Amino acid sequence: MHLEYTKCMRTDLTFDQCEKILLAEHYGHLGCVENHEPFVYPVTYLYKDGYIYSHTTEGAKTEMLRKNPHVCLQVEQVTTGYEWSSVMCHGIFQELTNHDEIHAVQLLLAEQYANISLAEGKVPVSPVLEYIHSLKAEQIRTSIVYRIDVQKTVGRAERHSQKQ
């Protein structure tokens, strides 16, 4: 069977469709600007309650985010070159400083990475998760945990109809 792609259909995504993609994916591209020069960094993230959470270490990106907290995060789902969806979130970078909140976010990120759910009473299986879970809130100082307060979310998708 030979498939021939015919018509390209690009559509805007609804907020619900965008949110579904943000919840399903965990990897995106963080855009920020310093001195009118754009930078894009690959990041892993967690989307929860309208916020995007992630972590990083001290460095150029962190300095940039502190100077200019206006950022965007682009997330995509690509099936083929002809079938894709892309979501862009614009928001404000907020570095977390409350140790209990940092600890909670690190646990959620570790759960996500370990693909387990402590909320369901499962025993942590990841060494990283076990380590983070054992720490007291005041011991967590190794990474910078931040969130993006999402102000605007837009999405686009492309689909092609097929002729047989």
C-alpha positions in Angstrom: 0.0 0.0 0.0 1.4 3.4 -1.0 0.4 6.4 1.0 0.4 9.8 -0.5 0.2 12.9 1.7 -2.1 15.5 0.3 -3.5 18.3 2.3 -1.8 19.9 5.2 -4.1 21.0 8.0 -2.7 23.3 10.7 -4.9 24.1 13.6 -4.7 26.1 16.8 -4.9 23.9 19.9 -7.4 24.7 22.7 -6.1 25.3 26.2 -7.3 21.8 27.2 -5.4 20.3 24.4 -2.3 22.3 25.3 -2.6 21.2 28.9 -2.9 17.6 28.0 0.4 17.8 26.1 2.1 19.6 29.0 1.0 16.9 31.4 2.0 14.0 29.0 5.5 15.3 28.2 8.4 16.1 30.5 11.0 17.6 28.2 11.0 21.0 26.6 13.1 24.0 25.5 13.4 27.0 27.8 13.8 30.3 26.1 15.3 33.3 27.8 17.0 36.6 26.8 20.1 38.5 28.0 21.2 41.8 26.4 18.7 41.3 23.5 20.3 37.9 22.7 18.0 34.9 22.9 19.1 31.6 24.4 17.3 28.2 24.4 18.1 25.4 26.8 16.8 21.9 26.9 15.1 21.2 30.3 13.1 18.5 32.0 10.0 19.8 33.7 6.9 19.0 35.7 3.5 20.7 34.9 1.2 21.0 37.9 -1.6 23.4 38.7 -0.8 25.9 36.0 2.9 26.1 36.9 6.0 24.6 35.2 8.5 23.3 37.7 12.2 22.4 37.0 15.6 22.6 38.5 19.1 23.7 37.5 22.4 24.6 39.0 24.2 27.9 39.4 25.5 29.1 36.0 24.9 31.4 33.1 21.3 30.3 32.6 20.4 31.0 36.3 22.1 34.4 36.1 20.1 35.2 33.0 16.8 34.1 34.5 17.4 36.2 37.6 18.2 39.3 35.5 15.2 38.9 33.2 12.5 36.5 34.5 10.4 36.7 31.4 10.7 33.2 29.7 9.0 30.8 27.5 8.9 27.0 27.4 8.2 25.1 24.1 7.0 21.5 24.3 6.3 19.2 21.4 4.8 15.9 20.4 6.1 14.7 17.1 4.7 11.6 15.5 6.2 12.2 12.0 7.4 15.2 10.1 3.8 15.6 9.0 2.1 15.0 12.3 3.0 17.1 15.3 1.8 19.4 18.1 3.6 22.2 19.7 2.8 24.2 22.9 4.4 27.5 23.9 4.0 28.8 27.4 5.0 32.3 28.3 5.6 33.2 31.9 7.7 34.5 34.7 10.6 32.6 36.3 10.3 32.3 40.1 13.2 30.8 42.1 11.8 28.8 45.0 13.3 29.7 48.4 11.0 27.9 50.9 12.8 24.7 51.8 9.6 22.7 52.3 8.3 23.7 48.9 11.7 22.9 47.3 11.7 19.5 49.0 8.1 18.8 47.8 9.0 19.8 44.2 12.2 17.7 44.2 10.1 14.7 45.4 7.6 15.2 42.6 10.3 15.5 40.0 12.0 12.4 41.3 8.7 10.5 41.3 8.2 11.5 37.7 11.6 10.3 36.8 11.2 7.0 38.6 7.7 6.6 37.2 6.2 5.8 40.6 3.7 7.3 42.9 4.3 7.8 46.6 0.8 9.1 46.9 -0.4 5.5 46.2 1.7 4.2 49.0 4.4 2.5 46.8 7.9 2.1 48.2 10.4 4.4 46.5 12.5 2.3 44.1 14.9 5.0 42.7 18.1 5.6 44.7 17.7 9.3 43.9 14.1 9.3 45.2 15.1 7.4 48.3 17.9 9.9 48.9 15.7 13.0 48.4 12.9 11.4 50.5 15.3 10.9 53.4 16.6 14.5 53.4 15.3 17.1 55.8 14.1 20.2 54.1 17.0 22.3 55.4 19.5 19.9 53.8 18.4 20.5 50.3 20.8 23.1 48.8 22.4 21.3 45.8 20.1 22.5 43.1 18.1 25.6 42.3 14.4 24.7 42.0 12.2 27.1 40.2 8.8 27.4 38.7 7.4 29.3 35.8 4.2 31.2 36.5 2.5 30.6 33.2 0.8 33.8 31.9 -0.1 32.6 28.3 -0.3 29.3 26.6 -0.7 28.7 22.9 -0.5 25.6 20.7 -0.5 24.6 17.1 -0.8 21.2 15.4 -0.2 19.9 11.9 -1.9 16.9 10.4 -2.0 15.6 6.8 -4.8 13.8 5.3 -3.8 10.6 3.4 -4.8 9.3 0.0 -4.5 5.5 -0.6 
